[in-house]
């Protein structure tokens, strides 16, 4: 009986840890200081990452057009307080309205 209880607790602990690890998969963990010219010219869209959910850092996540040699679409995380980031957001918004 003790073995079954210990096994059950161990199983629940492993399940909890695996769920906790997966919750941060889509969060920015830091900001870039500047962005290359290619990346600035090829921004497709952006989204705001807030600290109200699983993420601990407020950021702007820019989605860059995928190059043929890349497997997935790259994301760049930037500080929304920076003036150059705010200028990029305005530029993307203007492009989207056209």
N, C-alpha and C positions, 0 to 999 in steps of 0.2 A: 504494500500500500504506500509506503514512504517513497519507494522508487518511482511509482507512477506519479505521485504529487510533485516530486523533484523534476521528473522528466517534463511534466506539463508546464511547470514554472519556467524551466529552461527554454522550452519551445516558445512560450509567450514572450520571453525576454528577447529571443532572436528575432521574432516577428516585429517587435516594437523597434528594435535597433535598425532593422532593414527599412522600415517605414520612415523613421526619422532621417536616415541618410538620404532618401530619395526626395525629401521635401525641399532641398536646397538646389536641385538640379537646374533650375531656371533663373537663378539669382546672380546678380553681379556681386563680385567680392571686392572690387576695387575700381578706381577711375583711371582713365588715361589722362596724361597731361596735355597731349596734342595729338592731332590726327594727320595722317599722310594725305597728300593732295589727291591721290587716287581714291582713297576712301571717302573724302569729302565730296568728290564729284559723283560718286556712285551710291549715295545713300538712297535706298528705296523708301524707307519709312522709319518711324521711331515709335517707342512707347515709353511711358513713364513707369519706373519701378518705385513703388512707395514702401515704406517701412511698416505698413499696417498688417501685412500678411506674414509669410514665412521669411521674407528677406529683411536683412538688418541694415541695408544701405539704400539711401535715396539716390536714384540715378536715372539718366536718360539712356535708353538702350537703342542705338542706331542699328538698323538692319542694312547691311551692305549687299549690293548685287553680287551674286555668286559667279565666280570665274569658272570656265569650263574644267579647269584642273582641280577644283575644290569639290569635296564630297558634300559639304553642307554650307548653308548660308552663314557667313560670319556676322557676329554681333560685336559692337564696340560700346563699352559703358563709359559714360562721361558724367562729370559733376554738373547738375543743372544750374548751379549758382555761377558758373564761369561765363563771362561775356561771349566767348567764342562759341560756346555750346548754345547759348540763347540765339545767337545769330544764325547758326546752322538750323535750329528748329524753325525760325522764321522763314528761312530759305526753303525748307522742305514743305512748310505749310503753303507758301506761295506757289510752289511747283504743283502741289496737289490740287489747288483751286483752279489751275489753268486747264 
